[in-house]
């Protein structure tokens, strides 16, 4: 299944000196898998908000036939912790990030579902799903929120894990069984644990799951 990936990356200047980034390798891999992908750089909190506003203008009328309702993954690559994410000198808490990301899901001109991936060292215990729940409507729902538990992970480890996860997800649809199978394959192949928070219609809240859960 062809999917769309919007990579929002915020590197510290030192990362750029050392050539550390996820976006370029991730972009190339995603396109090889047959997906569409773009990169938006955020050097400040305002840049991040502008990027989300821009993505919220997506219009299914401009898609190729048959791809009007394909999902959009918003992949945030930055530094952060369990309280939020840094964009340059600005630190945004999960409430602020949830408000910006929700704009993309609220866009009535795009028919596809919206998923979120947080690639930020030390942010695996984030509570962004709780912030989204507070003002949740059917139009502001983020279907899946992916993140890596734990405090430390190398750039190379994270990159390989995200590439493998997206390859696996691209082989099917966004149903729970396929997503869980994709997470298991990624964990078995890389040793990197990625969890999700999935919105459950019956429970009317986000439920958490990882490959280590029984």
Backbone as CSV, one residue per row, in Angstrom:
resi,resn,N_x,N_y,N_z,CA_x,CA_y,CA_z,C_x,C_y,C_z
1,UNK,0.841,-1.195,0.000,0.000,0.000,0.000,0.877,1.246,0.000
2,UNK,0.684,2.114,-0.951,1.445,3.353,-1.016,0.990,4.308,0.088
3,UNK,1.941,4.868,0.818,1.632,5.791,1.909,2.429,7.069,1.739
4,UNK,2.011,8.108,2.460,2.684,9.398,2.394,3.380,9.664,3.726
5,UNK,4.614,10.115,3.663,5.403,10.377,4.856,5.913,11.806,4.828
6,UNK,5.569,12.561,5.859,6.080,13.920,6.023,7.098,13.892,7.158
7,UNK,8.362,14.073,6.827,9.444,14.020,7.814,9.753,15.440,8.266
8,UNK,9.494,15.708,9.541,9.832,17.014,10.113,11.066,16.823,10.980
9,UNK,12.185,17.389,10.541,13.442,17.160,11.249,13.976,18.463,11.855
10,UNK,14.465,18.348,13.084,15.087,19.485,13.758,16.412,19.025,14.356
11,UNK,17.488,19.313,13.670,18.818,18.932,14.147,19.416,20.053,14.989
12,UNK,20.176,19.685,15.987,21.029,20.651,16.659,22.147,21.024,15.687
13,UNK,22.645,22.271,15.703,23.734,22.624,14.783,24.916,21.659,14.837
14,UNK,25.197,21.112,16.019,26.313,20.170,16.144,26.031,18.898,15.347
15,UNK,24.769,18.482,15.305,24.419,17.307,14.497,24.753,17.541,13.036
16,UNK,24.504,18.762,12.575,24.777,19.083,11.166,26.280,19.080,10.904
17,UNK,27.056,19.609,11.854,28.522,19.567,11.710,29.000,18.134,11.503
18,UNK,28.412,17.196,12.251,28.836,15.806,12.194,28.090,14.990,11.141
19,UNK,27.180,15.615,10.419,26.464,14.910,9.366,25.420,13.939,9.880
20,UNK,24.910,14.185,11.088,23.904,13.290,11.658,22.507,13.748,11.257
21,UNK,21.780,12.870,10.589,20.377,13.148,10.265,19.661,11.858,9.920
22,UNK,18.358,11.858,10.090,17.527,10.722,9.694,16.874,10.954,8.337
23,UNK,16.589,12.204,8.059,15.661,12.516,6.978,16.106,12.052,5.593
24,UNK,17.372,12.286,5.233,17.789,11.976,3.860,17.745,10.477,3.577
25,UNK,18.275,9.665,4.501,18.254,8.209,4.301,16.826,7.674,4.360
26,UNK,16.035,8.217,5.279,14.645,7.784,5.408,13.856,8.117,4.143
27,UNK,14.081,9.315,3.610,13.397,9.737,2.382,13.695,8.786,1.232
28,UNK,14.971,8.484,1.024,15.363,7.605,-0.081,14.759,6.221,0.072
29,UNK,14.801,5.679,1.287,14.264,4.335,1.528,12.766,4.291,1.295
30,UNK,12.058,5.271,1.803,10.601,5.296,1.652,10.195,5.333,0.184
31,UNK,10.913,6.099,-0.605,10.586,6.192,-2.031,10.914,4.890,-2.761
32,UNK,11.968,4.217,-2.333,12.287,2.913,-2.923,11.153,1.930,-2.641
33,UNK,10.534,2.036,-1.463,9.425,1.149,-1.101,8.149,1.462,-1.868
34,UNK,8.155,2.536,-2.658,6.970,2.898,-3.423,6.073,3.903,-2.739
35,UNK,6.567,4.521,-1.666,5.799,5.536,-0.963,6.166,6.931,-1.450
36,UNK,5.358,7.924,-1.062,5.697,9.312,-1.316,6.226,9.907,-0.010
37,UNK,7.216,10.791,-0.101,7.799,11.364,1.110,8.336,12.761,0.834
38,UNK,8.335,13.571,1.872,8.896,14.918,1.791,9.592,15.238,3.112
39,UNK,10.482,16.228,3.081,11.209,16.668,4.275,10.890,18.130,4.544
40,UNK,10.567,18.442,5.791,10.375,19.818,6.238,11.305,20.030,7.432
41,UNK,12.142,21.063,7.377,13.075,21.327,8.465,12.484,22.363,9.416
42,UNK,12.618,22.111,10.712,12.091,23.018,11.726,13.235,23.471,12.633
43,UNK,13.602,24.743,12.554,14.680,25.289,13.374,14.153,26.063,14.573
44,UNK,12.833,26.085,14.726,12.199,26.775,15.849,10.817,26.194,16.066
45,UNK,10.213,26.524,17.204,8.853,26.086,17.460,7.897,26.646,16.426
46,UNK,8.141,27.878,16.001,7.286,28.479,14.971,7.409,27.724,13.655
47,UNK,8.631,27.300,13.317,8.820,26.507,12.089,7.991,25.225,12.142
48,UNK,7.960,24.592,13.318,7.181,23.362,13.460,5.694,23.644,13.260
49,UNK,5.204,24.712,13.864,3.790,25.077,13.714,3.464,25.384,12.256
50,UNK,4.366,26.092,11.589,4.163,26.421,10.171,4.142,25.146,9.329
51,UNK,5.020,24.191,9.652,5.062,22.921,8.914,3.740,22.173,9.062
52,UNK,3.190,22.158,10.273,1.906,21.474,10.499,0.778,22.192,9.777
53,UNK,0.806,23.525,9.802,-0.205,24.292,9.062,-0.136,23.969,7.573
54,UNK,1.088,23.886,7.063,1.281,23.580,5.649,0.738,22.197,5.311
55,UNK,1.056,21.206,6.144,0.568,19.846,5.904,-0.949,19.765,6.019
56,UNK,-1.540,20.639,6.820,-2.996,20.632,6.981,-3.716,21.174,5.748
57,UNK,-2.944,21.648,4.771,-3.551,22.111,3.516,-3.578,21.002,2.461
58,UNK,-3.161,19.792,2.814,-3.159,18.670,1.863,-4.556,18.457,1.295
59,UNK,-4.623,18.230,0.011,-5.904,18.115,-0.680,-5.927,16.824,-1.502
60,UNK,-6.873,15.950,-1.198,-6.973,14.670,-1.902,-7.246,14.846,-3.385
61,UNK,-7.768,15.989,-3.785,-8.041,16.232,-5.204,-6.771,16.240,-6.043
62,UNK,-5.626,16.424,-5.393,-4.362,16.465,-6.128,-3.652,15.112,-6.141
63,UNK,-4.279,14.087,-5.561,-3.680,12.752,-5.537,-3.921,12.014,-6.846
64,UNK,-3.095,11.016,-7.117,-3.347,10.129,-8.240,-4.600,9.316,-7.958
65,UNK,-5.272,8.874,-9.014,-6.486,8.078,-8.842,-6.209,6.847,-7.992
66,UNK,-7.055,6.628,-7.006,-6.923,5.467,-6.149,-6.075,5.718,-4.912
67,UNK,-5.429,6.879,-4.818,-4.568,7.172,-3.680,-5.108,8.313,-2.817
68,UNK,-6.366,8.676,-3.051,-6.943,9.825,-2.353,-7.054,9.626,-0.841
69,UNK,-7.194,8.383,-0.398,-7.394,8.108,1.032,-6.221,7.371,1.656
70,UNK,-5.062,7.385,0.994,-3.891,6.745,1.585,-3.428,7.527,2.809
71,UNK,-2.959,6.837,3.843,-2.597,7.509,5.094,-1.371,8.412,4.966
72,UNK,-1.326,9.409,5.849,-0.169,10.281,5.982,0.498,10.000,7.332
73,UNK,1.794,9.705,7.293,2.587,9.559,8.504,3.385,10.839,8.715
74,UNK,3.264,11.424,9.888,4.088,12.578,10.248,5.211,12.052,11.142
75,UNK,6.439,12.111,10.664,7.605,11.571,11.373,8.420,12.735,11.909
76,UNK,8.458,12.893,13.248,9.211,13.973,13.872,10.554,13.434,14.338
77,UNK,11.634,14.001,13.824,12.990,13.611,14.210,13.660,14.804,14.883
78,UNK,13.938,14.679,16.179,14.509,15.788,16.914,15.067,15.301,18.242
79,UNK,15.585,16.226,19.045,16.000,15.930,20.414,14.832,16.246,21.343
80,UNK,14.781,15.544,22.477,13.716,15.812,23.419,13.827,14.947,24.650
81,UNK,12.752,14.909,25.409,12.672,14.058,26.588,11.208,13.715,26.820
82,UNK,10.892,13.147,27.963,9.519,12.718,28.209,8.527,13.874,28.361
83,UNK,9.045,15.103,28.442,8.168,16.274,28.602,7.843,16.953,27.281
84,UNK,8.670,16.699,26.242,8.417,17.358,24.961,9.605,17.254,24.030
85,UNK,9.637,18.133,23.025,10.645,18.083,21.964,11.246,19.465,21.752
86,UNK,12.546,19.496,21.427,13.250,20.746,21.159,13.272,21.033,19.659
87,UNK,12.985,22.292,19.322,13.113,22.777,17.947,14.012,24.012,18.024
88,UNK,15.302,23.818,17.750,16.256,24.899,17.963,16.298,25.253,19.438
89,UNK,16.178,26.542,19.748,16.176,26.999,21.145,14.820,26.812,21.826
90,UNK,13.803,26.478,21.048,12.448,26.359,21.595,12.163,24.927,22.049
91,UNK,11.548,24.817,23.213,11.125,23.507,23.707,9.597,23.500,23.780
92,UNK,8.988,22.554,23.053,7.527,22.458,23.021,7.076,21.252,23.829
93,UNK,6.129,21.471,24.730,5.603,20.343,25.491,4.590,19.589,24.650
94,UNK,4.135,18.440,25.157,3.266,17.573,24.362,1.921,18.223,24.060
95,UNK,1.453,19.074,24.937,0.192,19.770,24.698,0.286,20.635,23.445
96,UNK,1.371,21.402,23.352,1.559,22.273,22.196,1.755,21.468,20.915
97,UNK,2.518,20.382,21.009,2.746,19.542,19.833,1.445,18.889,19.388
98,UNK,0.654,18.417,20.347,-0.630,17.779,20.026,-1.563,18.753,19.308
99,UNK,-1.564,20.005,19.751,-2.422,21.003,19.120,-2.041,21.226,17.666
100,UNK,-0.734,21.270,17.392,-0.285,21.483,16.012,-0.535,20.256,15.139
101,UNK,-0.224,19.072,15.660,-0.409,17.853,14.885,-1.891,17.615,14.577
102,UNK,-2.756,17.940,15.521,-4.187,17.708,15.335,-4.751,18.498,14.153
103,UNK,-4.121,19.620,13.824,-4.584,20.415,12.681,-4.537,19.597,11.388
104,UNK,-3.538,18.714,11.308,-3.390,17.901,10.092,-4.551,16.922,9.980
105,UNK,-4.926,16.308,11.111,-6.031,15.347,11.099,-7.378,16.032,10.902
106,UNK,-7.485,17.294,11.304,-8.744,18.024,11.200,-9.027,18.507,9.781
107,UNK,-8.045,18.389,8.909,-8.189,18.835,7.527,-9.243,17.998,6.792
108,UNK,-10.340,18.611,6.430,-11.435,17.897,5.767,-11.187,17.682,4.278
109,UNK,-10.140,18.301,3.751,-9.858,18.166,2.317,-8.977,16.959,2.001
110,UNK,-8.489,16.290,3.058,-7.722,15.069,2.817,-8.461,13.893,3.425
111,UNK,-8.641,12.834,2.635,-9.485,11.712,3.026,-8.761,10.651,3.848
112,UNK,-7.440,10.658,3.852,-6.688,9.598,4.516,-6.508,9.809,6.012
113,UNK,-6.177,8.728,6.704,-5.916,8.793,8.138,-4.526,9.399,8.388
114,UNK,-4.334,9.876,9.608,-3.058,10.480,9.994,-2.433,9.669,11.129
115,UNK,-1.149,9.344,10.983,-0.385,8.656,12.021,0.809,9.523,12.397
116,UNK,1.339,9.308,13.582,2.455,10.109,14.083,3.571,9.201,14.573
117,UNK,4.804,9.533,14.213,5.981,8.826,14.728,6.886,9.842,15.401
118,UNK,7.344,9.516,16.613,8.219,10.410,17.361,9.586,9.748,17.502
119,UNK,10.565,10.262,16.787,11.921,9.742,16.839,12.768,10.749,17.602
120,UNK,12.733,10.628,18.918,13.415,11.587,19.780,13.938,10.858,21.000
121,UNK,15.245,10.833,21.164,15.874,10.106,22.265,15.334,10.576,23.608
122,UNK,14.912,9.629,24.436,14.446,9.962,25.770,12.996,10.348,25.870
123,UNK,12.252,10.253,24.764,10.851,10.677,24.781,9.879,9.505,24.725
124,UNK,10.375,8.298,24.974,9.553,7.103,24.818,8.402,6.994,25.787
125,UNK,8.456,7.738,26.897,7.354,7.714,27.864,6.467,8.948,27.714
126,UNK,6.422,9.483,26.494,5.633,10.688,26.243,4.142,10.454,26.507
127,UNK,3.439,11.542,26.747,2.001,11.491,27.020,1.204,12.268,25.979
128,UNK,1.722,12.322,24.772,1.035,13.109,23.755,-0.368,12.572,23.469
129,UNK,-0.546,11.242,23.596,-1.870,10.676,23.352,-2.878,11.177,24.379
130,UNK,-2.433,11.440,25.588,-3.316,11.981,26.622,-3.741,13.406,26.276
131,UNK,-2.827,14.174,25.714,-3.154,15.540,25.312,-4.142,15.545,24.148
132,UNK,-3.970,14.599,23.209,-4.895,14.508,22.085,-6.279,14.088,22.570
133,UNK,-6.323,13.187,23.546,-7.600,12.712,24.088,-8.426,13.828,24.710
134,UNK,-7.766,14.826,25.294,-8.476,15.877,26.016,-9.441,16.650,25.129
135,UNK,-9.076,16.834,23.879,-9.924,17.592,22.953,-10.271,16.751,21.722
136,UNK,-10.422,15.444,21.954,-10.583,14.529,20.831,-11.955,14.644,20.179
137,UNK,-11.937,14.740,18.870,-13.147,14.622,18.070,-12.835,13.625,16.960
138,UNK,-13.854,13.188,16.266,-13.635,12.218,15.189,-12.738,12.781,14.107
139,UNK,-12.716,14.114,13.967,-11.918,14.730,12.900,-10.496,15.048,13.332
140,UNK,-10.210,15.007,14.651,-8.862,15.340,15.115,-8.083,14.105,15.549
141,UNK,-8.595,12.943,15.244,-7.995,11.691,15.711,-6.709,11.347,14.964
142,UNK,-5.661,11.017,15.720,-4.444,10.445,15.174,-4.568,8.939,15.386
143,UNK,-4.564,8.160,14.317,-4.865,6.735,14.424,-3.813,5.972,15.232
144,UNK,-2.548,6.167,14.905,-1.447,5.496,15.609,-0.385,6.519,15.972
145,UNK,0.200,6.336,17.157,1.341,7.147,17.576,2.476,6.177,17.907
146,UNK,3.563,6.233,17.146,4.695,5.330,17.328,5.834,6.058,18.045
147,UNK,6.505,5.362,18.959,7.664,5.943,19.636,8.555,4.822,20.161
148,UNK,9.784,5.182,20.523,10.767,4.211,20.995,10.945,4.378,22.500
149,UNK,10.515,3.408,23.312,10.700,3.497,24.761,12.182,3.491,25.119
150,UNK,12.501,4.014,26.298,13.896,4.018,26.734,14.518,5.387,26.634
151,UNK,15.602,5.575,27.333,16.225,6.883,27.416,17.274,7.135,26.332
152,UNK,17.958,6.091,25.868,19.044,6.297,24.928,18.976,5.307,23.766
153,UNK,19.211,5.832,22.581,19.317,4.990,21.392,20.147,5.742,20.372
154,UNK,21.006,5.033,19.655,21.862,5.675,18.675,21.098,6.104,17.435
155,UNK,21.637,7.119,16.732,21.020,7.579,15.493,20.907,6.430,14.490
156,UNK,21.976,5.648,14.392,21.978,4.573,13.408,20.947,3.500,13.749
157,UNK,20.843,3.149,15.036,19.868,2.142,15.462,18.441,2.599,15.152
158,UNK,18.154,3.845,15.516,16.806,4.373,15.294,16.466,4.406,13.809
159,UNK,17.414,4.862,12.991,17.175,4.967,11.553,16.857,3.608,10.943
160,UNK,17.666,2.607,11.260,17.436,1.260,10.724,16.066,0.729,11.162
161,UNK,15.707,0.964,12.419,14.430,0.469,12.928,13.250,1.138,12.239
162,UNK,13.324,2.455,12.052,12.216,3.149,11.379,12.089,2.695,9.927
163,UNK,13.214,2.529,9.253,13.165,2.081,7.855,12.509,0.706,7.760
164,UNK,12.909,-0.220,8.640,12.338,-1.559,8.601,10.857,-1.540,8.977
165,UNK,10.505,-0.736,9.973,9.091,-0.649,10.362,8.239,-0.133,9.205
166,UNK,8.704,0.920,8.564,7.907,1.485,7.467,7.849,0.541,6.276
167,UNK,8.912,-0.205,6.039,8.862,-1.211,4.978,7.784,-2.241,5.292
168,UNK,7.781,-2.738,6.525,6.791,-3.746,6.923,5.375,-3.203,6.856
169,UNK,5.160,-2.001,7.373,3.816,-1.415,7.352,3.332,-1.219,5.922
170,UNK,4.249,-0.853,5.028,3.873,-0.593,3.632,3.358,-1.828,2.904
171,UNK,3.578,-3.011,3.478,3.150,-4.250,2.830,1.694,-4.599,3.109
172,UNK,0.981,-3.760,3.863,-0.410,-4.063,4.193,-1.197,-2.815,4.527
173,UNK,-2.259,-2.993,5.297,-3.124,-1.885,5.665,-2.923,-1.530,7.134
174,UNK,-3.605,-0.472,7.575,-3.431,0.000,8.940,-4.326,-0.712,9.947
175,UNK,-4.553,-2.002,9.760,-5.324,-2.729,10.754,-4.408,-3.188,11.876
176,UNK,-4.972,-3.424,13.055,-4.188,-3.718,14.248,-3.288,-4.935,14.069
177,UNK,-3.796,-6.001,13.461,-3.022,-7.221,13.282,-1.766,-6.968,12.464
178,UNK,-1.910,-6.244,11.364,-0.759,-5.982,10.488,0.252,-5.071,11.177
179,UNK,-0.230,-4.061,11.905,0.678,-3.158,12.586,1.460,-3.896,13.666
180,UNK,0.797,-4.739,14.425,1.490,-5.498,15.463,2.516,-6.453,14.854
181,UNK,2.149,-7.080,13.755,3.095,-7.972,13.068,4.308,-7.181,12.571
182,UNK,4.077,-5.971,12.070,5.172,-5.126,11.584,6.109,-4.726,12.717
183,UNK,5.545,-4.405,13.871,6.357,-4.044,15.026,7.184,-5.233,15.522
184,UNK,6.574,-6.416,15.503,7.295,-7.618,15.922,8.462,-7.906,14.984
185,UNK,8.221,-7.817,13.690,9.288,-8.075,12.721,10.423,-7.060,12.875
186,UNK,10.072,-5.829,13.142,11.086,-4.792,13.329,11.913,-5.074,14.575
187,UNK,11.258,-5.459,15.648,11.954,-5.770,16.898,12.866,-6.990,16.725
188,UNK,12.358,-8.033,16.069,13.147,-9.242,15.848,14.344,-8.972,14.937
189,UNK,14.169,-8.046,14.001,15.235,-7.781,13.035,16.294,-6.806,13.503
190,UNK,15.940,-5.928,14.449,16.874,-4.880,14.854,17.172,-4.863,16.353
191,UNK,16.303,-5.454,17.148,16.449,-5.374,18.600,15.964,-4.058,19.166
192,UNK,15.442,-3.178,18.302,14.913,-1.887,18.743,13.416,-2.020,18.992
193,UNK,13.004,-1.652,20.179,11.594,-1.762,20.556,10.856,-0.486,20.178
194,UNK,9.835,-0.625,19.357,8.958,0.491,19.021,7.547,0.121,19.487
195,UNK,6.915,1.023,20.194,5.559,0.781,20.686,4.569,1.665,19.931
196,UNK,3.291,1.395,20.118,2.288,2.308,19.582,1.242,2.639,20.632
197,UNK,0.592,3.785,20.425,-0.666,4.108,21.075,-1.688,4.157,19.959
198,UNK,-2.695,3.298,20.049,-3.708,3.171,18.993,-5.063,3.609,19.529
199,UNK,-5.758,4.448,18.744,-7.078,4.861,19.199,-8.066,3.719,19.018
200,UNK,-8.748,3.371,20.100,-9.714,2.282,20.090,-11.126,2.861,20.139
201,UNK,-11.911,2.584,19.104,-13.266,3.144,19.021,-14.169,2.640,20.145
202,UNK,-14.000,1.385,20.518,-14.844,0.799,21.554,-14.531,1.399,22.921
203,UNK,-13.241,1.500,23.242,-12.821,2.056,24.531,-12.868,3.586,24.540
204,UNK,-12.873,4.163,23.347,-12.861,5.620,23.176,-11.650,6.263,23.854
205,UNK,-10.515,5.627,23.678,-9.263,6.160,24.198,-8.106,5.464,23.496
206,UNK,-6.884,5.937,23.771,-5.703,5.335,23.176,-5.213,4.168,24.026
207,UNK,-4.913,3.054,23.360,-4.388,1.877,24.019,-2.937,1.677,23.580
208,UNK,-2.107,1.231,24.500,-0.684,1.055,24.222,-0.357,-0.416,23.957
209,UNK,0.632,-0.650,23.075,1.074,-2.019,22.798,2.511,-1.976,22.278
210,UNK,3.292,-2.994,22.659,4.646,-3.162,22.124,4.890,-4.646,21.893
211,UNK,5.913,-4.999,21.099,6.198,-6.410,20.830,6.515,-7.238,22.074
212,UNK,6.820,-6.608,23.180,7.080,-7.346,24.411,5.797,-7.672,25.182
213,UNK,4.697,-7.053,24.784,3.426,-7.344,25.447,2.924,-8.711,25.035
214,UNK,2.293,-9.405,25.938,1.749,-10.727,25.630,0.275,-10.628,25.293
